């Protein structure tokens, strides 16, 4: 392609909307253009990158025996109601674009396709003889992000590969799951990326085991915890570890003490001259279930630890049946406005004890109507359509880190006062539910080997694989006839790769002050020929000759034949990140051209007749 004929516009300044380097560079280099909040056009250079990523993904998927298909983006709400996820996706997570058609039927734009694919399997797969089956697609997805940001990293429209497998046994599922783990590793390796596969939380997709594939980059939204022995790696939402040992308490007897201005752990420990490992802090959460029931949750945890809200959400979801519900719509720390909706009296915030009285919950709290689009409501409503209400008792949970503490410090339920020397089953009843909801952190000891300590890295999630089990097949009545003639629910797996996110993550991982440094395998072109002086007949002749020869031999090559200064051309070549720049300049008098490696800026003078062979060798070595 000739740059003089291409839609090619670069920017010298960073766009105001861009926050991270990759977003700035893709806009400046003319790869993408913003159309609206979280909505981007893929321009010709970007589309070539996306096609290359897609082809790598397609080849690895096909190699496992998966079959490519294309599923509808517009999905009936009834399918999502069958699985029980309509309210979750339109209200709790709120990421579904939902609408009503002219026949007054509710539909949504697909953020994912478990319901659709399960319906297809239900209709078409009758016998165990047809299993296992693995289908995948590469398609645009839609998610109504609260705050779209970082360009293609968190947009409202993006390209994704999602695959779904159906099995008769857990063994069959695990084999496909392992095949996908290898295929995903191959995809990222072939794309030229440094990555780490980590244990992960299954989130709204559900299922048992899941694994994320993280491209390592400083701007990554996710924190990865790992051990240097290579035996453990997990997203911080999922990670487990052994916390530091608690120190021995200096308080030998139970006593209530005045502790003014000590509403935080740091202030309290300085005032009492004690370690936070000797404190039981009590954190209040407000959970709203899908039937409108609000539950006030009091979590007791060791003072030096933090509650992991993902782990807490998972524990509360397990308890949904206790409140005649299926799932949790909202989980928040109730602010003053939220407390006014249910609190009978002012809470002793910062001084709460594990036995905070249930009389703080009003017997008949006001019942405001449900507001649609609740994902943006920081104080979600307490009821839904007149159902539900506020549970009259606190749900009391205790994290394992606090269970074995003795003579500990905690609140007194009176502002300005704490108690010291407290013990479970003496001054305070140990909550019946012991849970593991602490946040693992860098420096903790590893569970598999206490001699190993957790290290931290930032990562960009580009892939996620799940063992779904029978969550969707049971909910939607999707069954097959087993060898014994029984109707059995499909055992399912789910596997996703963010194609457009992967492309941007490559930029986030590899750039310098001059611009993008694309991995050779997914670069839009392998080489760019820059003609320093378009008026020099010899420079143009040699450039045209190389341009033709390289493209004919399979080396994808751009020709910068614009009437621009040499410096502008060199800057643009660096900015757009083409792996090899060929300059038909002063070296021509020696029968050579200058070839510059974008990644290292290393310059080589190569005979004109050897350029094709040399580049072929370099490219083949880079994409193996």
C-alpha positions in Angstrom: 0.0 0.0 0.0 1.2 3.5 -0.8 0.8 6.0 2.0 -0.1 8.7 -0.6 -3.2 6.7 -1.4 -4.1 5.6 2.1 -6.4 7.1 4.8 -3.4 8.1 6.9 -3.4 11.0 9.4 -1.1 11.2 12.4 -1.2 13.6 15.4 1.7 15.3 17.0 0.0 15.9 20.3 -1.7 13.5 22.7 -5.5 13.7 22.5 -7.1 15.0 25.7 -9.4 12.0 26.0 -6.6 9.5 26.1 -5.3 8.3 29.6 -2.8 5.5 29.0 0.1 5.2 26.5 -1.5 2.7 24.2 -4.7 4.7 23.9 -2.7 7.9 23.1 -0.5 6.1 20.6 -3.3 4.3 18.7 -5.1 7.7 18.3 -2.0 9.6 17.4 -0.8 7.0 14.9 -4.2 6.9 13.1 -5.2 3.4 14.0 -8.5 4.3 15.7 -10.9 7.3 15.9 -13.4 8.0 18.7 -17.0 8.1 17.5 -18.7 8.3 20.9 -18.1 7.3 24.5 -16.5 3.9 24.4 -17.2 3.6 20.7 -14.3 3.6 18.2 -13.8 3.2 14.5 -11.0 0.7 13.4 -9.1 2.5 10.6 -7.2 0.6 7.9 -4.0 0.0 9.9 -5.9 -1.2 12.9 -8.1 -3.5 10.9 -5.1 -5.2 9.5 -3.8 -5.8 13.1 -7.2 -7.1 14.1 -7.4 -9.5 11.2 -4.0 -10.9 12.1 -4.9 -11.4 15.7 -8.2 -13.0 14.6 -6.4 -15.3 12.2 -4.0 -16.5 15.0 -7.0 -17.1 17.2 -8.9 -18.9 14.5 -6.0 -21.2 13.6 -5.4 -22.2 17.3 -9.1 -22.8 17.8 -9.5 -24.9 14.6 -6.4 -26.9 15.6 -8.4 -28.1 18.7 -11.3 -29.3 16.6 -13.6 -26.4 17.5 -16.1 -25.4 14.9 -16.6 -21.7 13.9 -20.1 -20.2 13.7 -21.8 -16.8 14.0 -24.5 -16.2 16.6 -27.0 -13.3 16.7 -26.1 -10.1 18.4 -29.8 -9.4 19.2 -31.0 -11.7 21.9 -34.6 -12.2 23.3 -34.9 -11.3 27.0 -36.9 -14.6 27.5 -33.7 -16.6 27.0 -31.9 -14.6 29.7 -34.8 -14.9 32.0 -34.6 -18.7 31.6 -31.0 -18.6 32.8 -31.9 -16.1 35.6 -29.4 -13.5 34.3 -31.7 -10.8 32.8 -32.1 -8.9 36.0 -28.4 -9.4 36.8 -27.2 -8.0 33.5 -29.7 -5.2 33.1 -29.8 -4.0 36.7 -27.1 -5.5 39.0 -24.1 -5.4 36.7 -26.2 -3.2 34.3 -24.0 -4.0 31.3 -26.7 -5.2 28.9 -28.0 -2.8 26.3 -31.7 -3.6 26.6 -34.6 -2.4 24.5 -38.2 -3.1 23.4 -39.0 -3.7 19.8 -42.1 -2.6 17.9 -43.9 -5.8 19.0 -43.2 -4.8 22.7 -40.8 -7.7 23.0 -37.7 -7.1 25.2 -34.4 -7.8 23.6 -30.8 -7.1 24.4 -27.5 -6.7 22.5 -25.3 -9.6 23.4 -22.5 -9.0 25.9 -22.0 -12.8 25.8 -23.8 -15.8 24.3 -24.2 -18.6 26.9 -28.0 -18.4 26.6 -28.1 -18.5 22.8 -25.6 -21.4 22.5 -27.4 -23.4 25.1 -30.7 -22.9 23.3 -29.0 -24.2 20.1 -27.6 -27.3 21.9 -31.0 -27.9 23.5 -32.7 -27.9 20.0 -30.0 -29.8 18.0 -28.1 -32.2 20.3 -30.2 -35.2 21.3 -27.7 -38.0 22.0 -24.5 -38.6 23.8 -23.2 -39.8 20.4 -23.1 -36.2 19.3 -20.9 -35.1 22.1 -18.5 -33.5 22.8 -19.2 -30.4 20.7 -17.2 -27.2 20.7 -18.5 -24.1 18.9 -16.9 -20.6 18.7 -17.3 -17.3 17.0 -15.4 -14.0 16.4 -17.9 -11.2 16.7 -18.7 -7.7 18.1 -20.0 -7.6 21.6 -21.8 -4.8 23.5 -21.5 -3.8 27.1 -22.8 -0.6 28.7 -19.8 0.2 30.8 -20.4 2.7 33.6 -17.2 4.6 32.6 -15.7 3.6 29.3 -12.0 4.3 29.3 -8.6 3.5 27.9 -9.7 3.2 24.3 -10.3 -0.4 23.2 -9.4 -1.7 26.7 -12.8 -0.9 28.2 -15.2 0.1 25.4 -18.9 -0.4 24.9 -18.4 -2.2 21.7 -15.5 -4.6 21.1 -14.4 -7.7 19.1 -14.3 -10.9 21.0 -13.8 -14.6 20.4 -16.2 -16.6 22.5 -16.4 -20.4 22.5 -18.7 -22.9 24.2 -18.3 -26.7 24.7 -20.8 -29.4 25.6 -19.9 -32.7 27.3 -21.2 -35.8 28.9 -18.7 -35.8 31.7 -16.4 -33.7 33.9 -13.4 -35.6 32.5 -14.4 -34.6 28.9 -14.9 -30.9 30.0 -11.5 -30.9 31.8 -9.8 -32.2 28.6 -11.2 -29.4 26.5 -10.4 -26.9 29.3 -6.8 -28.0 29.2 -6.8 -27.8 25.4 -8.1 -24.3 25.6 -5.4 -23.3 28.2 -2.8 -24.5 25.8 -4.5 -22.9 22.8 -4.7 -19.5 24.6 -1.1 -19.7 25.6 -0.2 -20.4 22.0 -2.3 -17.4 20.8 -0.5 -15.0 23.1 2.9 -16.5 22.4 2.4 -16.3 18.7 1.2 -12.7 19.0 4.5 -11.9 20.6 3.2 -11.0 24.0 4.6 -11.6 27.6 1.7 -13.1 29.6 0.8 -15.0 32.7 -2.0 -17.5 33.1 -3.7 -17.1 36.6 -6.4 -18.5 38.7 -9.5 -16.3 38.6 -13.0 -15.7 39.9 -15.8 -16.8 37.6 -17.9 -13.7 38.2 -21.3 -13.4 36.5 -20.5 -16.1 34.0 -20.5 -18.7 36.8 -19.2 -22.2 37.0 -16.4 -23.8 39.1 -12.8 -23.4 37.9 -11.7 -20.5 35.7 -8.4 -19.1 34.5 -7.4 -15.7 33.2 -4.7 -14.9 30.7 -3.0 -11.6 31.6 -0.7 -9.6 29.3 1.8 -8.1 31.7 1.8 -4.3 31.5 2.2 -1.4 34.0 -1.1 0.1 33.0 -3.0 -3.1 33.6 -6.2 -2.7 35.6 -5.7 -6.1 37.3 -3.2 -7.0 40.0 -1.6 -10.5 39.6 -0.1 -12.2 42.6 2.4 -15.0 41.9 5.3 -16.9 43.4 8.8 -16.9 41.9 8.8 -20.8 41.9 6.2 -20.7 39.2 3.8 -22.8 41.2 1.1 -20.2 41.9 -0.5 -17.2 40.1 -3.9 -15.7 40.6 -5.9 -12.5 40.1 -6.1 -10.6 43.3 -9.8 -11.2 43.3 -9.2 -14.9 43.6 -5.8 -15.2 45.2 -5.3 -16.9 48.6 -2.4 -16.7 50.9 -1.2 -17.0 54.5 -1.2 -13.6 56.3 1.5 -12.6 58.7 1.2 -14.1 62.2 -0.8 -12.1 64.7 1.2 -10.5 67.5 0.5 -11.4 71.1 -2.0 -9.0 72.7 -0.7 -6.7 75.4 -4.1 -6.6 77.0 -4.7 -9.3 79.7 -8.2 -8.4 80.8 -11.4 -7.1 79.4 -11.9 -3.3 79.7 -13.8 -0.5 78.0 -11.6 2.5 77.2 -12.2 5.9 76.0 -10.5 6.3 72.6 -11.5 9.7 71.1 -10.9 10.3 67.4 -9.9 6.7 66.6 -12.3 5.8 63.9 -9.6 4.3 61.8 -7.3 1.3 62.5 -4.2 3.4 62.2 -5.4 6.0 64.7 -6.6 3.4 67.1 -3.4 1.4 67.1 -1.3 4.6 67.7 -3.6 5.6 70.6 -3.5 2.2 72.2 0.1 1.3 71.2 -1.0 -2.0 69.8 -0.6 -3.9 66.5 -3.5 -4.0 64.0 -3.1 -7.8 64.1 -4.6 -7.6 67.6 -7.7 -5.7 66.4 -11.1 -7.1 65.2 -12.6 -4.5 62.8 -16.2 -4.8 61.8 -17.1 -3.7 58.3 -20.8 -3.0 57.3 -22.1 -3.9 53.8 -25.5 -3.6 52.2 -26.5 -6.4 49.9 -29.6 -6.3 47.7 -30.9 -9.6 46.3 -32.8 -10.0 43.0 -36.1 -10.3 44.8 -35.6 -6.9 46.4 -34.6 -8.1 49.8 -31.9 -5.9 51.5 -29.6 -7.6 53.9 -27.2 -5.7 56.2 -23.9 -7.7 56.4 -21.4 -7.2 59.3 -18.0 -8.7 58.5 -15.5 -9.1 61.4 -11.9 -9.3 60.1 -8.4 -8.8 61.5 -7.4 -5.2 61.7 -4.5 -5.4 59.2 -6.6 -7.2 56.6 -9.1 -5.9 54.0 -12.3 -7.5 52.8 -12.2 -8.7 49.2 -15.7 -7.7 47.9 -15.6 -10.4 45.1 -15.1 -13.1 47.7 -17.7 -11.6 49.9 -20.2 -11.4 47.0 -19.6 -15.1 46.3 -20.4 -16.0 49.9 -23.6 -13.9 49.8 -24.6 -15.5 46.5 -24.4 -18.9 48.2 -26.9 -17.6 50.8 -29.4 -16.3 48.3 -31.8 -19.2 49.0 -32.0 -18.2 52.6 -33.7 -15.0 51.5 -35.8 -16.7 48.7 -33.6 -15.2 46.1 -31.3 -16.4 43.3 -28.5 -13.9 43.2 -27.1 -10.6 44.5 -28.0 -7.5 42.5 -25.9 -5.0 44.5 -23.2 -5.0 47.1 -22.1 -1.7 48.6 -20.7 -0.1 51.7 -23.8 2.0 52.7 -23.1 5.7 52.9 -25.1 8.2 55.0 -27.9 8.5 52.4 -28.3 4.7 52.2 -28.3 4.3 56.0 -31.2 6.8 56.2 -33.4 4.3 54.3 -33.1 1.6 56.9 -31.3 2.7 60.1 -33.5 3.2 63.2 -30.7 5.4 64.8 -27.3 6.7 64.0 -24.6 4.0 63.7 -21.4 4.2 65.7 -19.3 4.1 62.6 -15.6 3.4 63.4 -16.6 2.0 66.8 -18.9 -0.9 65.9 -18.5 -4.2 67.7 -19.3 -7.7 66.4 -22.5 -7.7 68.4 -23.9 -4.5 66.9 -27.6 -4.7 67.9 -30.3 -5.6 65.4 -32.3 -2.7 66.8 -30.3 -0.4 64.6 -32.4 -1.7 61.7 -35.8 0.0 61.5 -38.7 -2.4 61.8 -40.6 -0.7 58.9 -38.1 1.2 56.7 -39.4 3.4 53.9 -39.7 1.5 50.6 -38.7 3.7 47.6 -39.5 2.3 44.1 -36.9 0.6 42.0 -35.1 2.9 39.6 -34.2 1.5 36.2 -30.5 1.6 35.3 -29.5 0.9 38.9 -25.9 0.3 37.9 -25.3 4.0 38.2 -27.1 4.4 41.5 -24.6 4.5 44.4 -27.5 3.9 46.8 -29.6 1.2 45.2 -33.2 0.9 46.2 -34.2 -1.5 49.0 -37.1 -3.1 47.2 -38.1 -4.2 43.8 -41.7 -3.8 42.6 -43.0 -3.9 46.1 -41.3 -7.2 46.9 -38.6 -8.0 49.4 -37.9 -5.5 52.2 -35.1 -5.2 54.7 -34.0 -8.3 56.7 -34.6 -7.4 60.4 -31.3 -9.0 61.5 -27.7 -8.4 60.6 -26.0 -11.2 58.7 -22.8 -11.7 60.8 -19.8 -13.2 59.2 -16.3 -13.6 60.6 -13.1 -14.0 58.5 -10.7 -16.8 59.4 -8.1 -14.2 60.3 -10.1 -13.0 63.3 -11.3 -16.4 64.6 -8.2 -17.4 66.6 -7.5 -13.9 68.1 -7.5 -13.7 71.9 -7.6 -10.6 74.1 -8.3 -8.6 71.1 -9.3 -4.9 70.6 -12.6 -4.1 69.0 -15.4 -1.5 69.0 -17.8 -0.9 71.9 -20.9 0.2 69.8 -20.4 3.6 71.4 -18.7 6.4 69.6 -15.3 7.4 71.2 -14.9 4.1 73.0 -13.3 0.7 72.3 -12.9 -2.5 74.3 -9.6 -4.3 74.9 -8.8 -7.8 76.1 -11.9 -9.2 74.4 -12.4 -12.9 73.5 -14.8 -14.9 71.4 -17.4 -17.0 73.3 -16.9 -14.9 76.3 -17.5 -11.2 75.7 -18.6 -11.8 72.1 -20.3 -14.7 70.4 -18.3 -16.0 67.5 -20.5 -15.6 64.3 -21.8 -19.0 63.1 -20.5 -18.3 59.6 -16.7 -18.4 59.3 -15.6 -17.3 55.8 -12.4 -16.6 53.9 -13.0 -13.1 52.5 -9.6 -11.4 53.1 -7.7 -9.8 50.3 -4.3 -11.5 49.6 -1.5 -9.1 49.1 2.1 -8.8 48.1 4.5 -10.2 50.8 2.0 -12.8 52.1 3.2 -16.3 52.4 2.1 -18.8 49.8 -0.3 -21.5 50.8 1.5 -24.2 48.8 4.9 -23.3 50.3 5.2 -20.8 53.2 8.8 -20.2 52.2 7.6 -18.5 49.1 6.2 -15.0 49.3 3.7 -13.5 46.9 5.0 -11.1 44.3 2.8 -8.5 42.5 2.5 -7.5 38.8 0.0 -5.5 36.8 -1.8 -7.3 34.0 -4.4 -6.7 31.3 -6.9 -9.5 31.1 -7.2 -10.6 27.4 -8.6 -14.1 27.9 -10.7 -16.1 30.3 -11.7 -19.8 30.3 -14.4 -21.3 32.5 -15.6 -24.7 33.6 -19.4 -23.9 33.6 -20.7 -27.3 34.6 -24.5 -27.5 34.4 -25.4 -24.0 35.5 -27.0 -23.0 32.2 -28.2 -26.4 30.9 -30.1 -27.1 34.1 -31.6 -23.6 34.3 -32.7 -23.8 30.6 -33.7 -27.5 30.5 -31.0 -28.4 27.9 -30.5 -32.1 28.0 -29.3 -35.1 26.0 -30.0 -38.8 26.2 -27.2 -40.7 27.9 -26.0 -44.2 26.9 -28.3 -45.5 29.6 -31.3 -43.8 28.1 -31.5 -41.1 30.8 -32.1 -37.4 30.2 -29.0 -35.6 31.4 -28.0 -31.9 31.5 -25.1 -30.9 29.3 -21.8 -30.2 31.1 -20.5 -27.0 29.6 -17.3 -24.9 29.2 -16.9 -21.3 28.1 -13.8 -19.7 26.6 -13.3 -16.0 25.7 -10.5 -13.9 24.1 -10.8 -10.1 23.6 -9.4 -9.7 20.1 -9.5 -5.9 20.1 -8.3 -5.7 23.7 -5.4 -8.1 22.9 -4.3 -5.8 20.0 -4.2 -2.7 22.3 -2.5 -4.6 25.1 0.3 -5.4 22.7 0.9 -1.6 22.3 0.7 -1.1 26.1 3.3 -3.7 26.6 5.7 -2.5 23.9 6.3 1.2 23.0 8.9 3.9 23.5 9.1 7.7 23.4 8.9 7.6 19.6 5.7 5.4 19.3 4.4 1.9 18.9 6.6 -1.2 18.7 4.4 -3.9 17.2 5.3 -7.5 17.5 6.2 -8.7 14.0 3.4 -11.3 14.0 0.5 -8.8 14.4 2.0 -5.7 12.9 -0.1 -4.2 10.2 2.8 -4.4 7.8 6.2 -6.0 8.1 8.2 -3.2 6.5 7.9 0.4 5.4 10.0 2.0 2.7 10.8 5.6 3.3 11.9 7.7 0.3 13.8 10.7 1.8 13.6 12.8 -1.4 10.7 12.1 -3.7 12.4 14.2 -6.4 15.4 11.9 -6.5 14.8 9.5 -9.4 17.2 6.9 -8.1 15.7 6.8 -4.7 12.2 6.4 -6.2 13.3 3.7 -8.6 15.0 1.6 -6.0 12.0 2.1 -3.6 9.5 1.0 -6.3 11.6 -2.0 -7.1 11.9 -3.2 -3.5 8.2 -2.4 -2.9 7.2 -4.7 -5.7 9.7 -7.5 -4.9 8.9 -7.6 -1.1 5.2 -7.7 -1.5 5.4 -10.4 -4.2 7.5 -12.5 -1.8 5.0 -12.2 1.0 6.7 -9.4 3.0 3.9 -7.0 3.6 5.3 -3.6 2.8 4.2 0.0 2.9 5.7 2.6 0.6 5.9 6.2 2.0 5.8 8.1 -1.3 4.4 11.2 0.2 5.7 14.6 -0.6 7.0 15.2 2.9 10.3 15.9 4.5 12.5 12.9 5.4 12.2 13.7 9.1 8.4 13.7 9.0 8.5 10.3 7.2 10.9 8.8 9.8 8.9 10.1 12.7 5.7 8.7 11.2 7.3 5.3 10.6 8.4 5.1 14.2 5.0 6.3 15.5 3.0 3.7 13.6 5.5 1.0 14.8 6.2 -1.0 11.6 9.0 -3.5 12.5 11.5 -2.7 9.7 12.1 0.7 8.0 14.0 0.7 4.7 15.5 4.0 3.7 16.6 4.6 0.1 19.1 7.3 1.0 22.8 8.0 0.9 23.7 4.3 0.9 22.5 3.9 -2.7 25.8 5.1 -4.1 27.3 1.9 -2.5 24.4 -0.3 -3.9 22.9 -0.5 -0.4 19.9 0.7 1.6 19.6 1.4 5.3 17.3 -1.0 7.2 16.3 0.1 10.8 14.8 -2.3 13.3 12.0 -0.5 15.1 12.3 -2.4 18.3 16.0 -1.5 18.9 16.6 1.4 16.5 19.6 -0.7 15.3 20.6 0.3 11.7 22.0 -2.0 9.0 23.4 -1.2 5.6 22.3 -4.1 3.3 22.9 -4.7 -0.4 19.7 -4.0 -2.4 19.7 -7.5 -3.8 19.9 -9.0 -0.3 17.1 -7.0 1.4 14.4 -9.5 0.5 16.3 -12.5 1.8 17.5 -10.7 4.9 14.0 -9.5 5.9 12.5 -12.9 5.2 15.0 -14.5 7.6 14.3 -11.9 10.3 10.5 -12.1 10.0 10.5 -15.9 10.0 12.7 -15.9 13.2 10.4 -13.4 14.9 7.1 -15.2 14.3 8.2 -18.7 15.2 
